[in-house]
């Protein structure tokens, strides 16, 4: 099946629904026969996601720069851990190893990765679908802002439509799988 690159926090977040969504997404990925590509950490939402995929019998590929192996506490029980030299190589490797992108709640690193992947799609560097898991309305303010960038003429409607969003993991996977099948 497909490999899904998931960007998400290395922290738990304050709302228990965030960890639950990571767990549910991981189980759904494995159940549907998909593999996970992610940042390689064993802590926070990242660890929860990886552990849920592994527990359900799925494949997990982590990608982590050498300088973060200790800081982000690399997950050593993955199917494969790819060590790279820096963050640029990390993002390029994650993108090269996946068929689609998903962003769960996270901080500035998650947002930076999401926007870079979306920009690469806009520039024609890939045509992989991208989606946001809007758990507990986490991304609702961002989606409203992005809609306003269309209204103000800084983003075309087609590019905005390329960024899918759903509140439930299963619904987001359904939408991304439909985009993959149509490609």
C-alpha positions as CSV (number, residue, x, y, z in Angstrom):
1,X,0.0,0.0,0.0
2,X,1.1,3.6,0.6
3,X,3.6,5.3,2.9
4,X,2.3,8.2,4.9
5,X,4.7,10.9,6.2
6,X,3.2,12.3,9.4
7,X,4.4,15.5,11.0
8,X,3.4,16.0,14.7
9,X,4.6,17.1,18.0
10,X,7.4,15.5,20.1
11,X,5.3,16.6,23.1
12,X,2.0,15.2,24.4
13,X,0.1,18.5,24.3
14,X,-2.4,19.5,27.0
15,X,-5.5,17.8,25.5
16,X,-5.6,14.0,25.8
17,X,-7.5,13.9,22.5
18,X,-4.2,14.7,20.7
19,X,-2.5,11.5,21.9
20,X,-5.7,9.6,21.3
21,X,-5.8,10.9,17.7
22,X,-2.2,9.9,17.1
23,X,-2.9,6.4,18.5
24,X,-6.1,6.1,16.4
25,X,-4.3,7.2,13.2
26,X,-1.5,4.8,13.8
27,X,-3.9,1.9,14.2
28,X,-5.8,2.9,11.1
29,X,-2.6,3.2,9.0
30,X,-1.5,-0.3,10.0
31,X,-5.0,-1.8,9.6
32,X,-5.3,-0.4,6.1
33,X,-1.8,-1.8,5.2
34,X,0.0,1.6,5.0
35,X,3.4,2.4,6.4
36,X,4.4,5.3,8.6
37,X,7.3,7.7,7.8
38,X,7.9,10.2,10.6
39,X,10.6,12.0,12.6
40,X,11.9,9.0,14.5
41,X,11.3,10.1,18.2
42,X,10.0,7.8,20.9
43,X,8.5,10.6,23.0
44,X,5.3,12.6,22.9
45,X,2.8,12.2,20.1
46,X,5.6,11.0,17.8
47,X,6.3,8.0,20.1
48,X,2.6,7.3,20.6
49,X,2.0,7.3,16.8
50,X,4.9,5.0,16.1
51,X,4.1,2.6,18.9
52,X,0.5,2.3,17.8
53,X,1.5,1.4,14.2
54,X,4.1,-1.1,15.5
55,X,1.6,-2.7,17.9
56,X,-0.9,-3.1,15.0
57,X,1.8,-4.9,12.9
58,X,2.6,-2.0,10.6
59,X,5.9,-0.8,9.2
60,X,7.5,2.4,10.7
61,X,10.4,4.3,9.2
62,X,11.9,7.0,11.3
63,X,14.2,9.7,10.0
64,X,16.4,11.7,12.4
65,X,19.4,13.9,12.2
66,X,22.4,12.8,14.2
67,X,22.3,15.9,16.4
68,X,18.7,15.1,17.5
69,X,19.2,11.4,18.2
70,X,19.8,12.1,21.9
71,X,17.7,15.3,22.2
72,X,14.5,13.8,20.6
73,X,15.2,10.4,22.1
74,X,15.3,8.2,19.0
75,X,12.9,5.3,18.9
76,X,15.2,2.3,18.6
77,X,12.4,-0.3,18.0
78,X,11.3,0.9,14.6
79,X,11.3,-1.1,11.4
80,X,14.0,1.2,10.2
81,X,15.7,4.3,11.6
82,X,17.4,6.5,9.0
83,X,20.0,8.7,10.4
84,X,20.8,11.8,8.4
85,X,23.2,14.8,8.8
86,X,20.8,17.7,9.2
87,X,17.2,18.9,9.1
88,X,17.3,19.6,5.4
89,X,18.2,15.9,4.7
90,X,15.6,14.8,7.2
91,X,12.8,16.6,5.4
92,X,14.0,15.5,2.0
93,X,14.4,11.9,3.1
94,X,10.9,11.8,4.7
95,X,9.4,13.3,1.5
96,X,11.3,10.8,-0.7
97,X,10.0,7.9,1.3
98,X,6.3,8.7,1.3
99,X,3.3,8.9,-0.9
100,X,1.2,11.4,1.1
101,X,1.6,13.8,4.0
102,X,-0.4,14.3,7.2
103,X,0.0,16.9,9.9
104,X,-1.3,16.4,13.4
105,X,-1.1,19.0,16.2
106,X,2.4,20.2,16.9
107,X,4.6,23.2,17.3
108,X,6.8,25.3,15.0
109,X,8.7,22.3,13.6
110,X,5.4,20.6,12.6
111,X,4.2,23.8,10.9
112,X,7.5,24.4,9.1
113,X,7.5,20.8,7.8
114,X,3.9,21.1,6.7
115,X,4.3,24.4,4.9
116,X,7.5,23.2,3.1
117,X,5.8,20.1,1.8
118,X,2.8,22.1,0.7
119,X,5.1,24.7,-1.0
120,X,7.0,21.9,-2.8
121,X,3.6,20.6,-4.1
122,X,2.7,24.2,-5.2
123,X,6.0,24.5,-7.0
124,X,5.5,21.1,-8.8
125,X,8.3,19.3,-7.0
126,X,5.8,16.5,-6.1
127,X,2.1,15.8,-6.5
128,X,1.5,14.0,-3.2
129,X,-1.7,14.7,-1.3
130,X,-1.5,16.7,2.0
131,X,-3.9,16.7,4.9
132,X,-4.4,18.1,8.3
133,X,-5.9,16.1,11.2
134,X,-7.9,18.9,12.9
135,X,-8.2,17.2,16.3
136,X,-10.2,19.2,18.8
137,X,-10.2,22.1,16.3
138,X,-6.5,22.6,16.7
139,X,-6.0,23.7,13.0
140,X,-9.3,25.6,12.7
141,X,-7.7,29.0,13.2
142,X,-5.0,28.2,10.6
143,X,-7.6,27.0,8.1
144,X,-9.6,30.2,8.6
145,X,-6.4,32.2,8.1
146,X,-5.6,30.3,4.9
147,X,-9.1,30.9,3.6
148,X,-8.5,34.6,4.2
149,X,-5.3,34.5,2.2
150,X,-7.4,33.3,-0.8
151,X,-9.9,36.1,-0.1
152,X,-7.1,38.7,-0.1
153,X,-5.5,37.4,-3.3
154,X,-2.3,35.9,-1.8
155,X,-3.2,32.2,-2.4
156,X,-5.2,30.8,-5.2
157,X,-8.3,28.7,-4.5
158,X,-6.8,25.6,-6.1
159,X,-3.7,25.6,-3.9
160,X,-5.9,26.0,-0.9
161,X,-8.1,23.1,-2.0
162,X,-4.9,21.0,-2.2
163,X,-4.7,21.1,1.6
164,X,-7.3,18.6,2.9
165,X,-8.6,18.7,6.5
166,X,-10.7,16.4,8.6
167,X,-11.4,16.0,12.3
168,X,-11.3,12.2,12.4
169,X,-8.3,10.0,11.3
170,X,-10.5,7.6,9.3
171,X,-12.1,10.5,7.3
172,X,-8.7,12.1,6.6
173,X,-7.3,8.7,5.4
174,X,-10.4,8.2,3.2
175,X,-9.8,11.6,1.6
176,X,-6.1,11.1,1.1
177,X,-6.6,7.6,-0.3
178,X,-9.1,9.0,-2.8
179,X,-6.5,11.6,-3.9
180,X,-3.8,8.8,-4.2
181,X,-6.2,6.7,-6.3
182,X,-7.0,9.6,-8.6
183,X,-3.4,10.4,-9.3
